[in-house]
Structures are given as structure tokens and as C-alpha cells.
């Protein structure tokens, strides 16, 4: 029968359990370090941010410019109607 006394540290079972304990402790410490680094740099750990392609950005800029022109046109029409 295995007890948790000094026998825990002796023999092959002792080496086995100490190895398991050290591996678990190392994994916990590693997880804490990764969490602290992530919080310190402000990175989100859930999803990586996808970088938009240059082509997509150019298309988005053109779309926004056309929307701005449309808004300017509508505002100028509204000003003419008020006069």
C-alpha cells in the first residue's frame, strides 16, 4: 500500500510521481507567463486579427470616397431646396 509519507520520494514510484508533479507545475507556470505576456502587450488571445489585403483596402477606400461624394451631393441639393 502506497502512503504519502517518506515513501512518496523513494523508489521508481517516487521518481514517476515527481516527474508528473514537475511537468504539471511547469505547464501551470508556462500558462501563467503566457497569460501575463498577453495582458502586458494588450494582445487578444482568442482570435488573431486578419490583415486585410492591399487590394481590399483600395476597394474600401474607393467605396468610402464614393459614399462621401454622394453625401456631399445630397447636402448641396438640400441647401438649394432650403433657399
PDB file of N, CA, C and O in Angstrom:
ATOM      1  N   UNK A   1       0.846  -1.185   0.000  1.00  0.00           N
ATOM      2  CA  UNK A   1       0.000   0.000   0.000  1.00  0.00           C
ATOM      3  C   UNK A   1       0.895   1.254   0.000  1.00  0.00           C
ATOM      4  O   UNK A   1       1.830   1.375   0.792  1.00  0.00           O
ATOM      5  N   UNK A   2       0.574   2.171  -0.911  1.00  0.00           N
ATOM      6  CA  UNK A   2       1.394   3.381  -1.006  1.00  0.00           C
ATOM      7  C   UNK A   2       0.849   4.456  -0.082  1.00  0.00           C
ATOM      8  O   UNK A   2      -0.341   4.769  -0.098  1.00  0.00           O
ATOM      9  N   UNK A   3       1.731   5.008   0.711  1.00  0.00           N
ATOM     10  CA  UNK A   3       1.330   6.114   1.575  1.00  0.00           C
ATOM     11  C   UNK A   3       1.935   7.412   1.064  1.00  0.00           C
ATOM     12  O   UNK A   3       2.726   7.420   0.120  1.00  0.00           O
ATOM     13  N   UNK A   4       1.551   8.501   1.700  1.00  0.00           N
ATOM     14  CA  UNK A   4       2.074   9.804   1.293  1.00  0.00           C
ATOM     15  C   UNK A   4       3.204  10.262   2.212  1.00  0.00           C
ATOM     16  O   UNK A   4       3.514  11.451   2.284  1.00  0.00           O
ATOM     17  N   UNK A   5       3.819   9.304   2.914  1.00  0.00           N
ATOM     18  CA  UNK A   5       4.924   9.658   3.799  1.00  0.00           C
ATOM     19  C   UNK A   5       6.223   9.765   3.026  1.00  0.00           C
ATOM     20  O   UNK A   5       6.239  10.208   1.878  1.00  0.00           O
ATOM     21  N   UNK A   6       7.324   9.354   3.665  1.00  0.00           N
ATOM     22  CA  UNK A   6       8.624   9.426   3.016  1.00  0.00           C
ATOM     23  C   UNK A   6       8.716   8.473   1.836  1.00  0.00           C
ATOM     24  O   UNK A   6       9.561   8.655   0.959  1.00  0.00           O
ATOM     25  N   UNK A   7       7.864   7.466   1.802  1.00  0.00           N
ATOM     26  CA  UNK A   7       7.871   6.529   0.696  1.00  0.00           C
ATOM     27  C   UNK A   7       7.520   7.183  -0.636  1.00  0.00           C
ATOM     28  O   UNK A   7       7.850   6.660  -1.701  1.00  0.00           O
ATOM     29  N   UNK A   8       6.854   8.323  -0.568  1.00  0.00           N
ATOM     30  CA  UNK A   8       6.479   9.049  -1.784  1.00  0.00           C
ATOM     31  C   UNK A   8       7.721   9.461  -2.572  1.00  0.00           C
ATOM     32  O   UNK A   8       7.698   9.499  -3.802  1.00  0.00           O
ATOM     33  N   UNK A   9       8.797   9.766  -1.861  1.00  0.00           N
ATOM     34  CA  UNK A   9      10.004  10.256  -2.520  1.00  0.00           C
ATOM     35  C   UNK A   9      10.976   9.144  -2.892  1.00  0.00           C
ATOM     36  O   UNK A   9      11.990   9.408  -3.538  1.00  0.00           O
ATOM     37  N   UNK A  10      10.689   7.919  -2.503  1.00  0.00           N
ATOM     38  CA  UNK A  10      11.650   6.854  -2.730  1.00  0.00           C
ATOM     39  C   UNK A  10      11.230   5.907  -3.834  1.00  0.00           C
ATOM     40  O   UNK A  10      10.040   5.746  -4.104  1.00  0.00           O
ATOM     41  N   UNK A  11      12.193   5.288  -4.465  1.00  0.00           N
ATOM     42  CA  UNK A  11      11.922   4.260  -5.450  1.00  0.00           C
ATOM     43  C   UNK A  11      11.461   4.800  -6.793  1.00  0.00           C
ATOM     44  O   UNK A  11      11.450   6.008  -7.027  1.00  0.00           O
ATOM     45  N   UNK A  12      11.077   3.872  -7.674  1.00  0.00           N
ATOM     46  CA  UNK A  12      10.643   4.252  -9.021  1.00  0.00           C
ATOM     47  C   UNK A  12       9.315   4.994  -8.998  1.00  0.00           C
ATOM     48  O   UNK A  12       9.104   5.920  -9.782  1.00  0.00           O
ATOM     49  N   UNK A  13       8.409   4.587  -8.094  1.00  0.00           N
ATOM     50  CA  UNK A  13       7.136   5.308  -7.999  1.00  0.00           C
ATOM     51  C   UNK A  13       7.360   6.764  -7.607  1.00  0.00           C
ATOM     52  O   UNK A  13       6.690   7.667  -8.109  1.00  0.00           O
ATOM     53  N   UNK A  14       8.302   6.974  -6.715  1.00  0.00           N
ATOM     54  CA  UNK A  14       8.629   8.341  -6.297  1.00  0.00           C
ATOM     55  C   UNK A  14       9.147   9.170  -7.463  1.00  0.00           C
ATOM     56  O   UNK A  14       8.758  10.325  -7.634  1.00  0.00           O
ATOM     57  N   UNK A  15      10.026   8.575  -8.263  1.00  0.00           N
ATOM     58  CA  UNK A  15      10.541   9.290  -9.436  1.00  0.00           C
ATOM     59  C   UNK A  15       9.417   9.601 -10.419  1.00  0.00           C
ATOM     60  O   UNK A  15       9.346  10.695 -10.980  1.00  0.00           O
ATOM     61  N   UNK A  16       8.538   8.615 -10.617  1.00  0.00           N
ATOM     62  CA  UNK A  16       7.412   8.794 -11.544  1.00  0.00           C
ATOM     63  C   UNK A  16       6.508   9.942 -11.095  1.00  0.00           C
ATOM     64  O   UNK A  16       6.175  10.820 -11.890  1.00  0.00           O
ATOM     65  N   UNK A  17       6.111   9.933  -9.812  1.00  0.00           N
ATOM     66  CA  UNK A  17       5.209  10.978  -9.324  1.00  0.00           C
ATOM     67  C   UNK A  17       5.881  12.343  -9.297  1.00  0.00           C
ATOM     68  O   UNK A  17       5.238  13.360  -9.559  1.00  0.00           O
ATOM     69  N   UNK A  18       7.175  12.369  -8.982  1.00  0.00           N
ATOM     70  CA  UNK A  18       7.883  13.651  -9.004  1.00  0.00           C
ATOM     71  C   UNK A  18       7.955  14.203 -10.432  1.00  0.00           C
ATOM     72  O   UNK A  18       7.831  15.410 -10.637  1.00  0.00           O
ATOM     73  N   UNK A  19       8.154  13.327 -11.411  1.00  0.00           N
ATOM     74  CA  UNK A  19       8.172  13.756 -12.810  1.00  0.00           C
ATOM     75  C   UNK A  19       6.813  14.331 -13.212  1.00  0.00           C
ATOM     76  O   UNK A  19       6.739  15.389 -13.837  1.00  0.00           O
ATOM     77  N   UNK A  20       5.746  13.630 -12.852  1.00  0.00           N
ATOM     78  CA  UNK A  20       4.394  14.119 -13.150  1.00  0.00           C
ATOM     79  C   UNK A  20       4.168  15.472 -12.485  1.00  0.00           C
ATOM     80  O   UNK A  20       3.658  16.399 -13.114  1.00  0.00           O
ATOM     81  N   UNK A  21       4.546  15.585 -11.218  1.00  0.00           N
ATOM     82  CA  UNK A  21       4.360  16.832 -10.476  1.00  0.00           C
ATOM     83  C   UNK A  21       5.124  17.983 -11.132  1.00  0.00           C
ATOM     84  O   UNK A  21       4.587  19.080 -11.285  1.00  0.00           O
ATOM     85  N   UNK A  22       6.371  17.733 -11.517  1.00  0.00           N
ATOM     86  CA  UNK A  22       7.191  18.782 -12.139  1.00  0.00           C
ATOM     87  C   UNK A  22       6.615  19.182 -13.497  1.00  0.00           C
ATOM     88  O   UNK A  22       6.615  20.364 -13.839  1.00  0.00           O
ATOM     89  N   UNK A  23       6.127  18.217 -14.273  1.00  0.00           N
ATOM     90  CA  UNK A  23       5.528  18.541 -15.571  1.00  0.00           C
ATOM     91  C   UNK A  23       4.274  19.398 -15.406  1.00  0.00           C
ATOM     92  O   UNK A  23       4.082  20.370 -16.137  1.00  0.00           O
ATOM     93  N   UNK A  24       3.428  19.040 -14.452  1.00  0.00           N
ATOM     94  CA  UNK A  24       2.203  19.822 -14.219  1.00  0.00           C
ATOM     95  C   UNK A  24       2.563  21.219 -13.733  1.00  0.00           C
ATOM     96  O   UNK A  24       1.997  22.207 -14.201  1.00  0.00           O
ATOM     97  N   UNK A  25       3.495  21.303 -12.804  1.00  0.00           N
ATOM     98  CA  UNK A  25       3.913  22.601 -12.278  1.00  0.00           C
ATOM     99  C   UNK A  25       4.506  23.472 -13.391  1.00  0.00           C
ATOM    100  O   UNK A  25       4.230  24.670 -13.455  1.00  0.00           O
ATOM    101  N   UNK A  26       5.314  22.875 -14.262  1.00  0.00           N
ATOM    102  CA  UNK A  26       5.891  23.619 -15.385  1.00  0.00           C
ATOM    103  C   UNK A  26       4.829  24.121 -16.342  1.00  0.00           C
ATOM    104  O   UNK A  26       4.916  25.245 -16.836  1.00  0.00           O
ATOM    105  N   UNK A  27       3.817  23.286 -16.609  1.00  0.00           N
ATOM    106  CA  UNK A  27       2.739  23.700 -17.510  1.00  0.00           C
ATOM    107  C   UNK A  27       1.951  24.856 -16.913  1.00  0.00           C
ATOM    108  O   UNK A  27       1.572  25.785 -17.626  1.00  0.00           O
ATOM    109  N   UNK A  28       1.704  24.804 -15.611  1.00  0.00           N
ATOM    110  CA  UNK A  28       0.965  25.889 -14.950  1.00  0.00           C
ATOM    111  C   UNK A  28       1.777  27.178 -14.985  1.00  0.00           C
ATOM    112  O   UNK A  28       1.234  28.241 -15.285  1.00  0.00           O
ATOM    113  N   UNK A  29       3.056  27.099 -14.685  1.00  0.00           N
ATOM    114  CA  UNK A  29       3.907  28.293 -14.712  1.00  0.00           C
ATOM    115  C   UNK A  29       3.987  28.862 -16.125  1.00  0.00           C
ATOM    116  O   UNK A  29       3.921  30.078 -16.305  1.00  0.00           O
ATOM    117  N   UNK A  30       4.129  28.000 -17.125  1.00  0.00           N
ATOM    118  CA  UNK A  30       4.177  28.450 -18.518  1.00  0.00           C
ATOM    119  C   UNK A  30       2.874  29.156 -18.906  1.00  0.00           C
ATOM    120  O   UNK A  30       2.903  30.203 -19.552  1.00  0.00           O
ATOM    121  N   UNK A  31       1.735  28.583 -18.514  1.00  0.00           N
ATOM    122  CA  UNK A  31       0.444  29.197 -18.840  1.00  0.00           C
ATOM    123  C   UNK A  31       0.314  30.566 -18.186  1.00  0.00           C
ATOM    124  O   UNK A  31      -0.206  31.497 -18.801  1.00  0.00           O
ATOM    125  N   UNK A  32       0.777  30.698 -16.955  1.00  0.00           N
ATOM    126  CA  UNK A  32       0.711  31.992 -16.263  1.00  0.00           C
ATOM    127  C   UNK A  32       1.601  33.012 -16.966  1.00  0.00           C
ATOM    128  O   UNK A  32       1.198  34.163 -17.139  1.00  0.00           O
ATOM    129  N   UNK A  33       2.802  32.610 -17.373  1.00  0.00           N
ATOM    130  CA  UNK A  33       3.713  33.529 -18.068  1.00  0.00           C
ATOM    131  C   UNK A  33       3.109  33.984 -19.394  1.00  0.00           C
ATOM    132  O   UNK A  33       3.169  35.166 -19.730  1.00  0.00           O
ATOM    133  N   UNK A  34       2.528  33.051 -20.148  1.00  0.00           N
ATOM    134  CA  UNK A  34       1.911  33.406 -21.432  1.00  0.00           C
ATOM    135  C   UNK A  34       0.745  34.365 -21.210  1.00  0.00           C
ATOM    136  O   UNK A  34       0.579  35.325 -21.963  1.00  0.00           O
ATOM    137  N   UNK A  35      -0.055  34.113 -20.191  1.00  0.00           N
ATOM    138  CA  UNK A  35      -1.190  34.989 -19.892  1.00  0.00           C
ATOM    139  C   UNK A  35      -0.718  36.388 -19.526  1.00  0.00           C
ATOM    140  O   UNK A  35      -1.282  37.375 -19.997  1.00  0.00           O
ATOM    141  N   UNK A  36       0.311  36.483 -18.690  1.00  0.00           N
ATOM    142  CA  UNK A  36       0.828  37.793 -18.278  1.00  0.00           C
ATOM    143  C   UNK A  36       1.423  38.533 -19.471  1.00  0.00           C
ATOM    144  O   UNK A  36       1.206  39.735 -19.618  1.00  0.00           O
ATOM    145  N   UNK A  37       2.169  37.835 -20.325  1.00  0.00           N
ATOM    146  CA  UNK A  37       2.728  38.484 -21.522  1.00  0.00           C
ATOM    147  C   UNK A  37       1.622  38.997 -22.435  1.00  0.00           C
ATOM    148  O   UNK A  37       1.712  40.102 -22.969  1.00  0.00           O
ATOM    149  N   UNK A  38       0.583  38.193 -22.612  1.00  0.00           N
ATOM    150  CA  UNK A  38      -0.533  38.604 -23.461  1.00  0.00           C
ATOM    151  C   UNK A  38      -1.229  39.827 -22.913  1.00  0.00           C
ATOM    152  O   UNK A  38      -1.596  40.726 -23.670  1.00  0.00           O
ATOM    153  N   UNK A  39      -1.416  39.871 -21.599  1.00  0.00           N
ATOM    154  CA  UNK A  39      -2.066  41.031 -20.993  1.00  0.00           C
ATOM    155  C   UNK A  39      -1.160  42.252 -21.041  1.00  0.00           C
ATOM    156  O   UNK A  39      -1.641  43.371 -21.224  1.00  0.00           O
ATOM    157  N   UNK A  40       0.140  42.054 -20.880  1.00  0.00           N
ATOM    158  CA  UNK A  40       1.082  43.175 -20.876  1.00  0.00           C
ATOM    159  C   UNK A  40       1.184  43.817 -22.251  1.00  0.00           C
ATOM    160  O   UNK A  40       1.324  45.036 -22.350  1.00  0.00           O
ATOM    161  N   UNK A  41       1.116  43.023 -23.310  1.00  0.00           N
ATOM    162  CA  UNK A  41       1.230  43.585 -24.656  1.00  0.00           C
ATOM    163  C   UNK A  41      -0.130  43.984 -25.214  1.00  0.00           C
ATOM    164  O   UNK A  41      -0.203  44.572 -26.293  1.00  0.00           O
ATOM    165  N   UNK A  42      -1.204  43.676 -24.500  1.00  0.00           N
ATOM    166  CA  UNK A  42      -2.536  44.050 -24.953  1.00  0.00           C
ATOM    167  C   UNK A  42      -3.066  43.188 -26.071  1.00  0.00           C
ATOM    168  O   UNK A  42      -4.005  43.583 -26.761  1.00  0.00           O
ATOM    169  N   UNK A  43      -2.495  42.032 -26.266  1.00  0.00           N
ATOM    170  CA  UNK A  43      -2.945  41.167 -27.354  1.00  0.00           C
ATOM    171  C   UNK A  43      -4.159  40.363 -26.922  1.00  0.00           C
ATOM    172  O   UNK A  43      -4.284  39.968 -25.762  1.00  0.00           O
ATOM    173  N   UNK A  44      -5.046  40.129 -27.872  1.00  0.00           N
ATOM    174  CA  UNK A  44      -6.192  39.258 -27.634  1.00  0.00           C
ATOM    175  C   UNK A  44      -5.745  37.833 -27.876  1.00  0.00           C
ATOM    176  O   UNK A  44      -5.117  37.534 -28.892  1.00  0.00           O
ATOM    177  N   UNK A  45      -6.068  36.953 -26.944  1.00  0.00           N
ATOM    178  CA  UNK A  45      -5.646  35.568 -27.113  1.00  0.00           C
ATOM    179  C   UNK A  45      -6.701  34.728 -27.811  1.00  0.00           C
ATOM    180  O   UNK A  45      -6.438  33.581 -28.175  1.00  0.00           O
ATOM    181  N   UNK A  46      -7.910  35.289 -28.007  1.00  0.00           N
ATOM    182  CA  UNK A  46      -8.976  34.461 -28.578  1.00  0.00           C
ATOM    183  C   UNK A  46      -8.832  34.295 -30.085  1.00  0.00           C
ATOM    184  O   UNK A  46      -8.814  33.169 -30.583  1.00  0.00           O
ATOM    185  N   UNK A  47      -8.729  35.395 -30.812  1.00  0.00           N
ATOM    186  CA  UNK A  47      -8.687  35.301 -32.272  1.00  0.00           C
ATOM    187  C   UNK A  47      -7.595  36.212 -32.816  1.00  0.00           C
ATOM    188  O   UNK A  47      -7.493  37.367 -32.405  1.00  0.00           O
ATOM    189  N   UNK A  48      -6.796  35.717 -33.716  1.00  0.00           N
ATOM    190  CA  UNK A  48      -5.813  36.595 -34.343  1.00  0.00           C
ATOM    191  C   UNK A  48      -6.502  37.559 -35.314  1.00  0.00           C
ATOM    192  O   UNK A  48      -7.472  37.204 -35.984  1.00  0.00           O
ATOM    193  N   UNK A  49      -5.984  38.769 -35.371  1.00  0.00           N
ATOM    194  CA  UNK A  49      -6.554  39.768 -36.274  1.00  0.00           C
ATOM    195  C   UNK A  49      -6.075  39.467 -37.686  1.00  0.00           C
ATOM    196  O   UNK A  49      -4.879  39.298 -37.921  1.00  0.00           O
ATOM    197  N   UNK A  50      -7.005  39.403 -38.617  1.00  0.00           N
ATOM    198  CA  UNK A  50      -6.632  39.143 -40.006  1.00  0.00           C
ATOM    199  C   UNK A  50      -6.263  40.458 -40.679  1.00  0.00           C
ATOM    200  O   UNK A  50      -7.004  41.438 -40.603  1.00  0.00           O
ATOM    201  N   UNK A  51      -5.119  40.467 -41.331  1.00  0.00           N
ATOM    202  CA  UNK A  51      -4.672  41.661 -42.029  1.00  0.00           C
ATOM    203  C   UNK A  51      -5.366  41.731 -43.388  1.00  0.00           C
ATOM    204  O   UNK A  51      -5.279  40.788 -44.175  1.00  0.00           O
ATOM    205  N   UNK A  52      -6.051  42.835 -43.671  1.00  0.00           N
ATOM    206  CA  UNK A  52      -6.704  42.942 -44.976  1.00  0.00           C
ATOM    207  C   UNK A  52      -5.671  43.116 -46.085  1.00  0.00           C
ATOM    208  O   UNK A  52      -4.612  43.709 -45.876  1.00  0.00           O
ATOM    209  N   UNK A  53      -5.987  42.601 -47.246  1.00  0.00           N
ATOM    210  CA  UNK A  53      -5.056  42.709 -48.362  1.00  0.00           C
ATOM    211  C   UNK A  53      -5.078  44.134 -48.911  1.00  0.00           C
ATOM    212  O   UNK A  53      -6.019  44.891 -48.672  1.00  0.00           O
ATOM    213  N   UNK A  54      -4.036  44.484 -49.645  1.00  0.00           N
ATOM    214  CA  UNK A  54      -3.921  45.837 -50.200  1.00  0.00           C
ATOM    215  C   UNK A  54      -5.037  46.106 -51.209  1.00  0.00           C
ATOM    216  O   UNK A  54      -5.571  47.214 -51.276  1.00  0.00           O
ATOM    217  N   UNK A  55      -5.381  45.093 -51.985  1.00  0.00           N
ATOM    218  CA  UNK A  55      -6.444  45.240 -52.976  1.00  0.00           C
ATOM    219  C   UNK A  55      -7.775  45.543 -52.286  1.00  0.00           C
ATOM    220  O   UNK A  55      -8.541  46.399 -52.728  1.00  0.00           O
ATOM    221  N   UNK A  56      -8.027  44.830 -51.208  1.00  0.00           N
ATOM    222  CA  UNK A  56      -9.271  45.038 -50.464  1.00  0.00           C
ATOM    223  C   UNK A  56      -9.311  46.444 -49.867  1.00  0.00           C
ATOM    224  O   UNK A  56     -10.361  47.086 -49.856  1.00  0.00           O
ATOM    225  N   UNK A  57      -8.165  46.924 -49.372  1.00  0.00           N
ATOM    226  CA  UNK A  57      -8.116  48.269 -48.808  1.00  0.00           C
ATOM    227  C   UNK A  57      -8.388  49.325 -49.874  1.00  0.00           C
ATOM    228  O   UNK A  57      -9.114  50.287 -49.622  1.00  0.00           O
ATOM    229  N   UNK A  58      -7.812  49.154 -51.060  1.00  0.00           N
ATOM    230  CA  UNK A  58      -8.046  50.116 -52.140  1.00  0.00           C
ATOM    231  C   UNK A  58      -9.520  50.150 -52.517  1.00  0.00           C
ATOM    232  O   UNK A  58     -10.083  51.220 -52.752  1.00  0.00           O
ATOM    233  N   UNK A  59     -10.138  48.985 -52.575  1.00  0.00           N
ATOM    234  CA  UNK A  59     -11.565  48.916 -52.907  1.00  0.00           C
ATOM    235  C   UNK A  59     -12.394  49.604 -51.820  1.00  0.00           C
ATOM    236  O   UNK A  59     -13.356  50.311 -52.118  1.00  0.00           O
ATOM    237  N   UNK A  60     -12.016  49.392 -50.567  1.00  0.00           N
ATOM    238  CA  UNK A  60     -12.740  50.018 -49.454  1.00  0.00           C
ATOM    239  C   UNK A  60     -12.598  51.541 -49.510  1.00  0.00           C
ATOM    240  O   UNK A  60     -13.562  52.261 -49.249  1.00  0.00           O
ATOM    241  N   UNK A  61     -11.402  52.036 -49.847  1.00  0.00           N
ATOM    242  CA  UNK A  61     -11.175  53.482 -49.953  1.00  0.00           C
ATOM    243  C   UNK A  61     -12.030  54.069 -51.069  1.00  0.00           C
ATOM    244  O   UNK A  61     -12.654  55.115 -50.890  1.00  0.00           O
ATOM    245  N   UNK A  62     -12.062  53.392 -52.234  1.00  0.00           N
ATOM    246  CA  UNK A  62     -12.896  53.876 -53.340  1.00  0.00           C
ATOM    247  C   UNK A  62     -14.363  53.924 -52.935  1.00  0.00           C
ATOM    248  O   UNK A  62     -15.074  54.878 -53.253  1.00  0.00           O
ATOM    249  N   UNK A  63     -14.808  52.895 -52.237  1.00  0.00           N
ATOM    250  CA  UNK A  63     -16.199  52.830 -51.802  1.00  0.00           C
ATOM    251  C   UNK A  63     -16.520  53.981 -50.845  1.00  0.00           C
ATOM    252  O   UNK A  63     -17.565  54.620 -50.962  1.00  0.00           O
ATOM    253  N   UNK A  64     -15.614  54.238 -49.900  1.00  0.00           N
ATOM    254  CA  UNK A  64     -15.841  55.329 -48.949  1.00  0.00           C
ATOM    255  C   UNK A  64     -15.828  56.688 -49.643  1.00  0.00           C
ATOM    256  O   UNK A  64     -16.619  57.566 -49.299  1.00  0.00           O
ATOM    257  N   UNK A  65     -14.932  56.868 -50.623  1.00  0.00           N
ATOM    258  CA  UNK A  65     -14.892  58.133 -51.361  1.00  0.00           C
ATOM    259  C   UNK A  65     -16.197  58.367 -52.112  1.00  0.00           C
ATOM    260  O   UNK A  65     -16.714  59.484 -52.130  1.00  0.00           O
ATOM    261  N   UNK A  66     -16.730  57.313 -52.733  1.00  0.00           N
ATOM    262  CA  UNK A  66     -17.988  57.475 -53.465  1.00  0.00           C
ATOM    263  C   UNK A  66     -19.139  57.781 -52.508  1.00  0.00           C
ATOM    264  O   UNK A  66     -20.038  58.551 -52.846  1.00  0.00           O
ATOM    265  N   UNK A  67     -19.116  57.188 -51.320  1.00  0.00           N
ATOM    266  CA  UNK A  67     -20.158  57.493 -50.334  1.00  0.00           C
ATOM    267  C   UNK A  67     -20.060  58.944 -49.875  1.00  0.00           C
ATOM    268  O   UNK A  67     -21.080  59.610 -49.697  1.00  0.00           O
ATOM    269  N   UNK A  68     -18.830  59.437 -49.682  1.00  0.00           N
ATOM    270  CA  UNK A  68     -18.642  60.833 -49.276  1.00  0.00           C
ATOM    271  C   UNK A  68     -19.156  61.772 -50.359  1.00  0.00           C
ATOM    272  O   UNK A  68     -19.825  62.760 -50.059  1.00  0.00           O
ATOM    273  N   UNK A  69     -18.845  61.467 -51.617  1.00  0.00           N
ATOM    274  CA  UNK A  69     -19.332  62.296 -52.723  1.00  0.00           C
ATOM    275  C   UNK A  69     -20.860  62.306 -52.765  1.00  0.00           C
ATOM    276  O   UNK A  69     -21.471  63.347 -53.006  1.00  0.00           O
ATOM    277  N   UNK A  70     -21.469  61.156 -52.531  1.00  0.00           N
ATOM    278  CA  UNK A  70     -22.930  61.060 -52.524  1.00  0.00           C
ATOM    279  C   UNK A  70     -23.523  61.921 -51.406  1.00  0.00           C
ATOM    280  O   UNK A  70     -24.524  62.608 -51.611  1.00  0.00           O
ATOM    281  N   UNK A  71     -22.907  61.881 -50.230  1.00  0.00           N
ATOM    282  CA  UNK A  71     -23.394  62.687 -49.104  1.00  0.00           C
ATOM    283  C   UNK A  71     -23.239  64.170 -49.412  1.00  0.00           C
ATOM    284  O   UNK A  71     -24.139  64.957 -49.118  1.00  0.00           O
ATOM    285  N   UNK A  72     -22.100  64.568 -50.005  1.00  0.00           N
ATOM    286  CA  UNK A  72     -21.901  65.974 -50.369  1.00  0.00           C
ATOM    287  C   UNK A  72     -22.966  66.431 -51.359  1.00  0.00           C
ATOM    288  O   UNK A  72     -23.514  67.527 -51.236  1.00  0.00           O
ATOM    289  N   UNK A  73     -23.254  65.573 -52.347  1.00  0.00           N
ATOM    290  CA  UNK A  73     -24.254  65.914 -53.352  1.00  0.00           C
ATOM    291  C   UNK A  73     -25.630  66.090 -52.704  1.00  0.00           C
ATOM    292  O   UNK A  73     -26.347  67.041 -53.015  1.00  0.00           O
ATOM    293  N   UNK A  74     -25.994  65.175 -51.807  1.00  0.00           N
ATOM    294  CA  UNK A  74     -27.289  65.278 -51.131  1.00  0.00           C
ATOM    295  C   UNK A  74     -27.372  66.536 -50.271  1.00  0.00           C
ATOM    296  O   UNK A  74     -28.414  67.191 -50.225  1.00  0.00           O
ATOM    297  N   UNK A  75     -26.279  66.876 -49.589  1.00  0.00           N
ATOM    298  CA  UNK A  75     -26.283  68.082 -48.760  1.00  0.00           C
ATOM    299  C   UNK A  75     -26.415  69.341 -49.612  1.00  0.00           C
ATOM    300  O   UNK A  75     -27.143  70.265 -49.247  1.00  0.00           O
ATOM    301  N   UNK A  76     -25.717  69.381 -50.743  1.00  0.00           N
ATOM    302  CA  UNK A  76     -25.819  70.568 -51.599  1.00  0.00           C
ATOM    303  C   UNK A  76     -27.230  70.690 -52.180  1.00  0.00           C
ATOM    304  O   UNK A  76     -27.744  71.800 -52.310  1.00  0.00           O
ATOM    305  N   UNK A  77     -27.866  69.560 -52.533  1.00  0.00           N
ATOM    306  CA  UNK A  77     -29.246  69.606 -53.025  1.00  0.00           C
ATOM    307  C   UNK A  77     -30.189  70.109 -51.942  1.00  0.00           C
ATOM    308  O   UNK A  77     -31.101  70.887 -52.221  1.00  0.00           O
ATOM    309  N   UNK A  78     -29.976  69.674 -50.726  1.00  0.00           N
ATOM    310  CA  UNK A  78     -30.839  70.087 -49.625  1.00  0.00           C
ATOM    311  C   UNK A  78     -30.685  71.584 -49.349  1.00  0.00           C
ATOM    312  O   UNK A  78     -31.666  72.265 -49.053  1.00  0.00           O
ATOM    313  N   UNK A  79     -29.443  72.099 -49.445  1.00  0.00           N
ATOM    314  CA  UNK A  79     -29.212  73.525 -49.235  1.00  0.00           C
ATOM    315  C   UNK A  79     -29.920  74.341 -50.314  1.00  0.00           C
ATOM    316  O   UNK A  79     -30.488  75.395 -50.029  1.00  0.00           O
ATOM    317  N   UNK A  80     -29.883  73.845 -51.568  1.00  0.00           N
ATOM    318  CA  UNK A  80     -30.559  74.547 -52.661  1.00  0.00           C
ATOM    319  C   UNK A  80     -32.062  74.582 -52.429  1.00  0.00           C
ATOM    320  O   UNK A  80     -32.712  75.590 -52.704  1.00  0.00           O
ATOM    321  N   UNK A  81     -32.616  73.487 -51.925  1.00  0.00           N
ATOM    322  CA  UNK A  81     -34.061  73.428 -51.682  1.00  0.00           C
ATOM    323  C   UNK A  81     -34.477  74.389 -50.575  1.00  0.00           C
ATOM    324  O   UNK A  81     -35.574  74.946 -50.618  1.00  0.00           O
ATOM    325  N   UNK A  82     -33.604  74.590 -49.578  1.00  0.00           N
ATOM    326  CA  UNK A  82     -33.938  75.477 -48.463  1.00  0.00           C
ATOM    327  C   UNK A  82     -33.933  76.939 -48.896  1.00  0.00           C
ATOM    328  O   UNK A  82     -34.635  77.755 -48.297  1.00  0.00           O
ATOM    329  N   UNK A  83     -33.161  77.290 -49.920  1.00  0.00           N
ATOM    330  CA  UNK A  83     -33.076  78.686 -50.363  1.00  0.00           C
ATOM    331  C   UNK A  83     -34.240  79.083 -51.151  1.00  0.00           C
ATOM    332  O   UNK A  83     -34.322  80.227 -51.598  1.00  0.00           O
TER     333      UNK A  83
END
